[in-house]
Amino acid sequence: MTNLNAVYRIKILSISLVLFSCLSAFGDSSGTGSSSATKTVREVPFNPPSRYLSLLPFIEKFKMDDVRKSLMLFLEKTHPSRLVGKPGHAKTPGVISEILAGFTATIPASQTNCCVVTQEAFTPDLTRARKMYQDDFAREIAAKFKPNHPTYTRWKAFTDDTLKFLNTLSKVPGTNVVWERKGTLDPESVLILGAHFDSMAHDPKSLKIIEKVKTQGADDNGSGVAVAISLVRLLSQIPLPKTVRIVFYDYGQVASLGAVAMAKQNKDLIKSAKFAGHIDLIRLGHDSRDQDIEKKYGNMSLYLRDPEAPGAAQAQKLARLFQEAGKRTVSGIQFEINANDFNQGNGAAYWDLDAPTLIFTQNMESDMNPNYHTADDFAETLNYQTLYKSYQFIATGVLAWAFDIVK
């Protein structure tokens, strides 16, 4: 019995040492991201994580309330709505840039030039958007329903109203906010994660856009933005061997035009052999049991292209890496891989270039958020436990990719 106890003590000690060596990467940092005040950050030796176990102190450094506060700060500063063309939308790029700049206070002096935040202006391709909505109506509605059918009438009104809304945006520029941390050993290897920041609400009956409503867009897509902000906060403090870029997309609710512009601007990178893929973060705050067909929490989705599509094999490999890393480190949540050619969100813009793309989101088949694109998409309706676990799950995947962790 004495020898057995000794073995247990040795195991516990070894685990503690692993956790301590990894936590040393953070020093004394405890910034919230809401202020860029200068302060001294104690530097200690950094021991790169090499196993899934060693990722735990990283993803547990920031708590659920930290992610919630990031969301609430974002929603508060972009009130009352982030609908493209409205005042809240216009100030959002500056709000995000200010939040990200606040994390520089937690970066050790030797790494002060590690991370860059930029605002990248673009001209929205409204012609593309018009064609997309018209083609969608022709393919999904006009080809299946007669003009006197209620479904035809309803979606015709939606399409006409959307086209009318697009005509009001001719003088509304787009701005993507980009954060990047260059890799220290292999900077040419790049992983892009993105979340759109604009919001939209429709009338539940007519499906027309409600332009004057005050809506938080907490789940769509404040939740994705909160996860992206939390990832920036975490990765700002970790010397990464490979390059990670996190993009806050504008015009996400308008044919994903922000992602379209970003993909076109980075076509050479996306086509290179070193490009790992693009990961879309969208609607990660809704998770119910009563409304869920499966009657359980934590069953989220990881959507991919059809297995036969170009780039699908690399996307499958990246998805399995994220899934394995998350499964080994985060309990109570699972992102089930679903290769169903899900074509919503920013990922579609990267699919056009045959890039490997993952879409982390809610389970669209069994637990769709009933407040989706409504004025009732409030922060009070979210499941913060699932939002936090989503952040942790995705963070472990990013770190596993960056440090080539496979066990």
C-alpha positions, 0 to 999 in steps of 0.5 A: 500500500505504501508503494502504491501511494508513492506511485500516486504521489509521483503521478500527481506531482508530474501532472502538477509540474506540467500544469505549472510549466504551461501556466508560466506562459501567462505570467501575471496577466489578468487584463480584461481587454477593455483598457490598454493601460500599460503595466509590467508583465512578469516574464517567465520561461515558456515551455511549449505544450506537447500533449492534450493534458498540457492544454488544460491550463491554457483553456482554463486560464479564462473563465466563463464569466470572462467570455460573458463579459466580452460578449456584453461589452461588445453588445453594449458598445454597439447598441442598439443594432449592427444592421449594415448601414446603421450607426451601431454598425458603423462604429463596430470596427472601432469597438472591436479594434479597441477591445483587441488593443486592450490585450496588448497590456498583458503581452510580455515586453519581448513579445510586444510586436508579436500581434497586429490589429488592422482595419481593412476596408473593402467595397462590398460586391453588391452585384454578387449579393443580388445574384445570390438572392435571385438565384436562391429564389429561382432554385429553391422556390420558383422551381418548386412552387407555383406563384399562387402558393403561400410559400412562393408569395412569402419568399418572393416578398423576402427576396424583393425586400432584400434586393430593395435593402441592397439598393440602400447600401451603395454608399456604405463601405465595408471594414473587416477587422483583422488580428494576426500573430505570426508564427515563430518557427513556421510563419508560412503555415496559416490558419484563419478563423472568422466571425461576422459582426453585423446583425439583422432581424426579420419580421417573423410573418413577412420575412421583411427586414426590420430596419428600425428595431433594437436588436442585440444579435446576441447569438447571431453573431455576438456569440461568435464574436465573443469566442473570437475575442476570447481566442485573441485574448488567449493567443496574444499571450502564447508564442505560437510556432505557426501563424493564426489570423482571426478576422471579424467580418463585416457584411456577414448578413449580406451574402457574407461579402466581408468574407468574400472580400477577404478571400479574394484579397488573400487568394495566393495564401489560400491557394498555397500548400501551407494554408491550413484552412478557414474556420467560421464561428457562428451562433455558438450561444444557443443550446437547449434541451426542451426544444432539442429533438435529441433532448440533450445539451452540448450537441453542437455541429461542425459542418463541412463540404461534401466529401467529394468536393475539392479541399474536402479531404484536408478539411476532414483532417483538420476537423478530426484534429479539432474534434480529437483535441476538444474531446480529450480536454473539454467535457460536456460538449461535442461538435459532431462532424456533418459533411452536408455541404452547409452553404451558409456563413463565411465559409462559402466564400472560401469554398469558392476557392476550394479551400478547406473550411470548417463551420462551428455552430449550433445543431441546425437540424435538432436545436435551431435557435428560435430567436434566429434573425428576430428582435428577441435575440437577446443575451439573456436567452443564451446558454453561457455554459455552452458558449464557454465550452465552445470557446474552450473546444475551439481553443484546444483545436487551434493550439493542437494545430499550432503545436502539432499535438496529436496525443 
